[in-house]
Structures are given as C-alpha cells and as structure tokens.
Amino acid sequence: MAPGIPAAMERPHFIGIGGAGMSGIAKILAQRGAKVAGSDAKESATAESLRALGATVHIGHEAGHLAEDASCVVVSSAIRADNPELLRANELAVPVVHRSDALASLMNGLRAIAVAGTHGKTTTTSMLAVALSSLSLAPSYAIGGDLEGPGTNATHGEGDIFVAEADESDRSFQKYDPEVAIVLNVELDHHANYASMDEIYDSFETFVGKVVPGGTLVISADQPGAVELTRRVRDLSDLKVVTYGSAENADVRVHKVTPRGLTSEVTVLLNGKFLTFTVSVPGSHYAHNAVAALAAGVALGIPAHNLASALGSYTGVKRRLQLKGEAAGVQVIDSYAHHPTEMTADLEAMRGAAADARILVVFQPHLFSRTQELGTEMGQALALADASVVLDIYPAREDPIPGITSALIIDAAKAAGAEVTAVHDQADVPAAVAGMAGPGALVLTMGAGDVTDLGPRILDHLSSAR
C-alpha cells in the first residue's frame, strides 16, 4: 500500500499549480486526501482537472489567495521572489517547499524509478507508467506531459512503484533516492544554470550517487555524454550499471529497429536471448527510449517478456509527435522538440515514416539563452524539413537578451540550404502554411511554447480554404 500524505503537506498551496511538474504533485496529493489549493496565471484544462479532484485553483497571483492555515507553499524554480503569494507566505512564516522536495516526499517508502536526461524523459517515463499499469502493478507516476490514454500527467497508485521524471534543468533531480535511475543522454542545455559540460557531468554524478545501495543505473551505451558519465561512475560502490543501445558492448543491445509506418518493431538482445516488441510511435530514438524502459523494469524484477508486451500498449504523450488531425489531405502533428538533438530526431523519424511526403515545420524557439547558445544548430536541424516557418522566440521565464532573435536560427537554416520564412504574428501562420502544403504533406508544429495552439487553427484554415 502506498504511503499517505507527507508531513506538512496536508494543506499545500501551489504557486503555478497548472505547470506540468507542479500539477502532477498536486494531483497525487489530492488523490491521497490532502486539501490542495493553488494559483495559476490563466484558466486551463489542467486547472479544471485539479478542481475535479477537489483542489481550489485561483486564477492570477494575489496575496489573498494564500489561506492563512496553509501548511506549506510549493514553488518551482520559475517562481520569482516578488510573487505576491510568496511574499505573503514569508509574512505568515508558512514553510516554502521546492517542487522537487515535495516530489521526493511523495516517493518515500516506494520503489522509485527516476528518469533523467537532456531529452526523452517524458516519453520514457510515460512508457514505464503505461506498461506497469497494464501489468496491473498500479504504479504512482509524475510526468511532464499528459498521457494519451489516461489523459493525465500523474496519478496515485496503490502499488509500491513510483515512476518520476527527474528534471536536471535546475539540479532538482539531485533530491531523489531512486532504486533505479535512467540516464538517456547527457548534453549541454539549460544555459542559465550550467556554464559548461563539466558542470553538467558533476550534476549528473550527484544524481547517480543518490541511487540507493544495491540499486541500478540504466544508461545509454551510444550517446557520448552518457558514455562519459558511465566512465565516471563505474566505480561507485553498491551500484549496478546496465547499459543499453546499439553499441556492440551494450548490456541490453538494440539489434534492429524496423519502421512500420507510425510505429516501430524493436528487437533487442537481452541475457543472450532475442526479444521483439512493438513501439506505437515512430523513430529510432523512441525505440531506444522503450528499451531503456524495458531495462529499468527488468532491474526491478519484472519479467522481460511481460514488460516488452506491455510496452506495446503505450500510444504516446501529448505534444510528442501527436497527431492533431487531418484536413485537405494534410496531416498536422505536434512536436515538443526544442533542442537541436530533439528536432533532428523528430524530423528523421517523420522522414522515415512519411516516405516521400513533403514535410513542413512551424518552429517556435524556446528561451533566449537556448537560442543564443544553440541557434545555429537549430537552424541546421530545420534543413531536414522541406520548408519551415520560424516564429519569434518564446521567452517563458526569461527576459530578452539584446541582439538574440529568431534571425539567428533563420540565417543558419538558410546557410544550410533550408527554405525558411519568418512569421512574427501567429495569426498569419495558418495562411502561410496553407500556401506551402499540398495534399499528402505533413506539418509539424514544433517547440515547447504556445506553438502547440496553432495546430487546430492550421487545420481549420485548411478545411475552409479547400
């Protein structure tokens, strides 16, 4: 039986409760019986789903939203020091708890799997959550995106397993003590918090060092950063290291990935035996995510053939190559990719699945700091598409950086031979796409910001224009 409500979390107040990470914790606490409250900048389906669980959700940030009997205030790294509810918490001497500490408290007493890496975390965590649920193991899980099936990013399960997405962006993943840690890849990102690869490696080493004695690290044998991290942590005592990937020396070796339209058939060599299963999303990188999930489940003692079959029940996460619809013979697919490696992987996956179809991208850069450091590589990735529309930078939590605009990406894309158009007003995007897309084309709305809202608008425009 899963534990109850952690101490001091009986009446939590979440600032930014609608966020992917925050809402998951709030949902689990509400399901465990806590009196949950919080605030968010705007109304959303997430806010409604929280209210349906009994939570009080205020819209806007005001000091009066914080109840005087709140047992704690939960914040993420995105909450600024001058937030009126945070200031009020300080006045009332209400304890302030970081999101990662709240999540860590929910995992206490459970067999935790923490999924880390620069990209692929949400997909891999989701694959595990779905597979374990289909095996009637009733896991708890907290994910950075909504599952297609259950339609939620978190749940409180009655089983003894907790699967969590472990965020390296602000080093918060160092708070967890998992039985199994997955590291998918190690790359330089989150430039506001990390100045070098050495800092990234140090952070991941700390995360791996928190695995409980006798626990397991599941890590890529292919990605250079992961290989270097493996070298650095190999000698940690009481740590089992299981590598996976296409490399000949991988403990769980990916023997073959066969595209089957928008799915893939994966064959792995595990413990001297071949095992074949289906992944219901396209692309080699998603197949490798599934193999990481397989290795993690086996590390917990789940039979490999059972888990492999269960992984086939995974149908995707919202915004991870999610089909939004079709109009006038054009399919519109939403991609959360915002790092060059992710962009390249998703475009290669679509190219493999779409054969000769024309692939168009509507790309919204995410963060000024990321664009400053990786804008050239983003532009080069867009050269894999047949044509692209590039929007202005989505700032999220950041203030503008002088001289850093989408032009950096556009110039790099054109230098790489790409056909690319700058569009500054999102209202102009549907018409621009309609002028570029003929029957049979695939349109990817790509990025971590509000570019996802453009999919339905593009489809509406295509329907009315043809």
Salt bridges, closest charged atoms under 4 A:
GLU43 OE1 - ARG51 NH1 3.08
GLU48 OE2 - ARG51 NH1 2.62
GLU62 OE1 - HIS65 NE2 3.90
GLU68 OE2 - ARG88 NH2 3.53
ASP69 OD2 - ARG11 NE 3.92
GLU85 OE1 - HIS13 NE2 2.81
GLU85 OE2 - HIS61 ND1 3.48
GLU85 OE2 - HIS65 ND1 3.48
GLU91 OE1 - ARG88 NH1 2.97
ASP101 OD2 - LYS175 NZ 3.05
GLU158 OE2 - HIS156 NE2 3.46
ASP167 OD2 - ARG99 NH2 3.49
GLU168 OE1 - LYS121 NZ 3.20
GLU168 OE2 - HIS190 NE2 2.91
ASP170 OD2 - HIS98 NE2 3.58
ASP177 OD1 - LYS210 NZ 3.50
GLU179 OE2 - ARG111 NH2 2.69
GLU187 OE2 - HIS119 NE2 2.95
GLU187 OE1 - HIS339 NE2 3.67
ASP189 OD2 - HIS190 NE2 3.92
ASP189 OD1 - ARG370 NE 2.97
ASP198 OD1 - ARG232 NH2 3.75
GLU199 OE1 - ARG171 NH2 3.30
GLU205 OE2 - ARG232 NH1 3.22
ASP222 OD2 - HIS288 NE2 3.52
GLU228 OE2 - ARG231 NH2 2.68
GLU228 OE2 - ARG232 NE 2.86
GLU265 OE1 - ARG260 NH2 3.48
ASP334 OD2 - ARG319 NE 3.15
GLU342 OE1 - HIS338 ND1 3.54
ASP346 OD1 - HIS285 NE2 2.93
ASP386 OD2 - ARG351 NH2 3.39
ASP392 OD1 - HIS424 ND1 2.80
ASP399 OD1 - ARG80 NH2 3.65
